[in-house]
Amino acid sequence: MAKVKGAVVVNIERCKGCDLCAVACPLGVLELQPREVNNRGYHYAYVKNADKCIGCQSCALVCPDGCITVYRVQE
């Protein structure tokens, strides 16, 4: 049986740093960038622990701007 993992893609330039995605993630895959900002001046979400992602899409569902896309990848 193939193992399914998740792959998260964040549109950094659209992200406004609301942190809802990081709070919604059950495994702590996402985090706000502490030092860098996007073109709009916001600290954006980035994938901190990509190997932990299970593809549950909780982060994408709570994102108010639709900045997050989650793919399921078979290994």
C-alpha positions in Angstrom: 0.0 0.0 0.0 1.3 3.4 -1.0 2.0 5.9 1.7 0.4 9.3 1.2 2.1 12.5 2.3 1.2 16.1 1.9 3.0 18.9 0.1 2.1 22.5 1.0 2.6 25.4 -1.3 2.2 28.9 0.1 1.8 32.0 -2.2 4.1 34.2 -0.3 3.2 37.4 -2.0 -0.5 37.1 -1.2 0.0 36.0 2.4 -0.9 38.7 5.0 0.6 36.8 8.0 -2.6 36.2 9.9 -1.1 33.0 11.4 -4.4 31.1 11.1 -2.8 28.4 9.1 -0.1 27.7 11.6 -2.6 27.5 14.4 -4.9 25.2 12.4 -2.1 22.7 11.5 -2.2 19.7 13.9 1.5 18.9 13.3 3.2 22.3 13.2 4.2 22.2 9.5 3.7 26.0 9.0 5.1 28.9 10.8 5.4 32.7 10.2 8.7 33.9 8.8 10.2 35.8 11.8 12.6 38.1 9.8 11.6 38.4 6.2 8.6 40.2 4.8 6.8 40.0 1.4 6.3 42.8 -1.0 3.3 44.0 0.9 5.3 44.3 4.2 3.8 41.2 6.0 5.6 38.4 7.7 4.4 35.5 5.6 3.8 31.8 6.4 6.3 29.3 5.3 6.7 25.5 5.4 8.9 24.7 8.4 8.5 20.9 8.7 7.6 19.7 5.2 8.2 16.0 6.1 5.5 16.1 8.8 2.7 17.1 6.5 -0.1 14.5 6.2 -2.2 16.5 3.6 -5.1 17.2 5.9 -5.7 20.6 4.2 -6.6 22.3 7.5 -4.3 25.2 6.7 -5.8 25.7 3.3 -9.4 25.6 4.6 -8.8 28.4 7.2 -6.7 30.7 5.0 -8.9 33.7 4.3 -7.0 34.8 1.2 -6.6 31.3 -0.4 -2.8 31.5 -0.3 -2.3 27.9 0.5 -2.6 24.8 -1.8 -2.1 21.3 -0.4 -1.2 18.4 -2.6 -1.3 14.7 -1.7 1.7 12.8 -2.9 2.1 9.0 -3.0 5.4 7.5 -2.0 
